[in-house]
């Protein structure tokens, strides 16, 4: 039942009770406003009884400008944490987990790939009229790989991938 249903039912009850009181000889001692006030009070009491209990309000947090804030002592500040000791491994070195550490148990060891020696890398010397797309199509088998070729040789080619200087030696991706 909604709020308005309570009010409607109280209004009907009040209207039914008014003629009965007149018949009982109660007289005009009560006015219509008093009857409405009683009906409203009764409706609010029923609604309060039917409503779920309200949780207790949370204690107010004092603001920095309030008197309560000035009366409460400040919370102690945490002490500074000691700095961790320097790691024994040099910077950039991979951490090797111990057999009893969680990292060792969670992740299997990955094979470490060795960089290819310069002798195994393929190179291409740019000829007059070559473009990155033509070189990628001829040497890599796919013209769409010109971006990969440019990314590997940006230092040789420069900022503009459309201007490939003849005689430049490009490293080809695997």
MOZIGI-V579845 format. One line per field, one symbol per residue. phi: phi as a letter, one per 20 degrees, with the letter a starting at -180 (. if undefined). psi: psi as a letter, one per 40 degrees, with the letter a starting at -180 (. if undefined). burial: b if it has 9 or more other C-alpha atoms within 8 Angstrom, else e. A space follows every 10 residues. Layout:
BEGIN
phi = ???
psi = ???
burial = ???
END
This chain:
BEGIN
phi = .effffffff ffffffffff ffffnfmefd efffffffff fffffffffe fffeffffff efegeeffff eeffffefff ffffffffef fnffedfffe effffecffe feeefffffe fecbefdgnf cfffffffed nbffefffff ffdgfefofd fedeffnfed eeff
psi = hidddddddd dddddddddd dddefdifdi iddddddddd dddddddddd iiiiihiiih hiideidddd dhiiiiiiih iiiiihieii heiihhiide idddddhihi hhhiihidde hiihhhihei idddddddde ehdeeddddd ddfddddadh eeghhiehhh hhi.
burial = eeeeebbeeb beebeeeeee bbeeeeeeee eeeebbeebb ebbeeebeee eeeeeeeeee eeeeeeeebb eeeeeeeeee eeeeeeeeee eeeeeeeeee eeebbeeeee eeeeeeeeee beeebbeeeb bbbbbbbbeb eebebbeebb ebbbeebeee beebebebbb bbee
END
